[in-house]
Amino acid sequence: MVRPRPTVVAGVVQRVVDHALRAGVRPDAMRRATGVPLALAEDAARRVVFDHLLDLWTYLGQTLDDPSLPIRVAQQAVIEDLHVLGFAMMTAPSVRDALDTVARYGALLTDSGRWEVTEAARRVHVRWYRTGPLTLGHRLSNETAVAQGLGGLRRIAGADLTPVEVTFRHPAPPRRAGHSAFFGCAVRFDAPHDGFSFRREILDAAPPSANRVLWEYLCRSAEALSEPLTPRSIVDAVRHQIVRELSRVDGGIPSLSLVACALGTTERTLRRRLDAEGTSFRRLVEEVRRERASDLLRGATASVTEIALQLGFADTTAFSHACQRWFGRAPRELRSCLRATPEPRPPSPRG
C-alpha cells in the first residue's frame, strides 16, 4: 500500500508566506520556486503537501540572510491559529493535559512528525520527532516547530516560562543571538533530539482559561478530525499509551487492563487485536522500555537510578540485567557508547 504524502495545515504555511512577503521576498519568484499558493488564508484548514513547505523554507533560507528566520516566524504565531487544537490547549485543566493534547492530536497541524512528552524526576522533556535528512528546509522547519511549541506553552503557562534547555539535531547557524533571546536559556546544537525541557512542577499549573467540560468536548472534536489523518493501528495506539504511562513519575509498568481501559476496550479484545497484528502486550512493553532506555541514557540529565525507576525497574541491578539482555552492555557503558556516536540508536542486542 502506498503511504500518503505528509501534509501540513494551510494556516501554518500562510504564516511563513506572510513573513516572507514582509521581508521583501518577491511573491512571483517565491511561487515559481516553491509551488506554494500565496493566498491560503481563505481556507486555513486546507491541507498542503509538506514537501511544498520544505521547498518554501529552503528557498527562504537561501534568499534571506537571517539565521533567526524560524524564530521570527514562530513569534508571529498565536495559539488561536491552531483552531480546535489551540482552544483545547487553552482550556485544558492543567499544563500536563495541554501537552498531552498536543501529543495526541498534533496531526491536526501536520502529520509529517509527532510530539512526545516524557516526565523525569525533576524535568519534563518535550521532543519533536520528524524523520528525513536534515536538509536546510528540514532544519528551518524543525526550529520553527520547537519555537512555536514553546510559544504555545508560554501562552498557557505564563509568558515568563523559561526552559532549562533547548536542543536541535542539526549544526548551529552562524549567528544565534535570536535563538538565545527567544528561548532565554542554553541552546545546544548537534544534539540527539529536537525539543526543549523545563521544570516538572509547572505541569500541575492550570491555564487561565482552564475548563474541563469544554476541554473534553474539544478533545472529542479533535479526535474525530485527526482520525482520517492518522489511522493508527492498534499497535501504535498501545505503544503511545505505554509511553505515556512510563513517563509518569509514579506510573510504573503499565498493565494490560490499564491500557485497555484507556483505549476504551476490554483486555480480551485488546489481546485478540494485538495477536492479529502478530505481537503481544508484553512484547510491546519490552520494546518501548528498550527504546526509552536508549533515549534516556543518551541524555545528560537523568541518573541511571532515575532512569531505572522511570522505566519501572525495582532497582539498578534489574535495569542493568535488562540492558545486558537488550544491548549487550551495562547502563553506564551503554551511555558512554551512545554519547560517543552520532547514530540515533544503540547497538543491536546480542542474540
Number of C-alpha atoms within 10 A of each C-alpha: 3 4 5 8 11 16 22 23 22 25 23 23 25 19 17 23 26 15 15 21 13 9 11 9 16 11 14 9 11 21 14 10 14 18 14 21 16 15 13 19 14 9 11 17 18 13 18 21 17 19 19 19 25 20 19 24 25 20 17 23 18 12 12 13 9 16 18 19 22 24 22 18 20 23 14 13 18 13 19 13 16 21 16 18 25 18 19 29 32 26 24 28 23 23 23 20 19 28 21 19 21 21 19 20 25 21 25 25 23 20 19 18 18 18 23 20 20 22 22 20 19 13 19 22 21 23 22 21 15 16 9 9 9 14 12 18 21 21 23 22 19 23 24 21 21 24 25 21 21 23 23 24 20 16 17 23 21 15 12 9 18 17 19 17 16 27 20 22 18 21 12 13 12 8 10 12 10 16 22 13 10 17 20 16 15 13 18 18 16 13 18 20 22 24 26 26 20 19 17 15 13 16 18 13 15 20 21 15 15 20 16 15 12 15 24 15 12 20 21 13 14 21 16 12 15 18 13 11 16 14 10 11 11 15 18 12 14 22 17 16 18 23 21 18 22 24 23 15 17 12 15 16 17 17 15 19 14 15 22 18 13 12 14 10 12 16 16 11 11 23 16 14 16 17 12 11 12 9 14 16 20 10 10 17 20 13 14 17 22 18 15 19 24 22 17 21 23 24 15 9 14 17 13 19 15 18 22 23 21 28 24 19 18 13 14 16 14 12 22 18 14 21 21 15 15 23 18 17 19 17 25 14 12 21 21 12 16 21 17 10 11 12 10 13 13 21 15 9 12 10 7
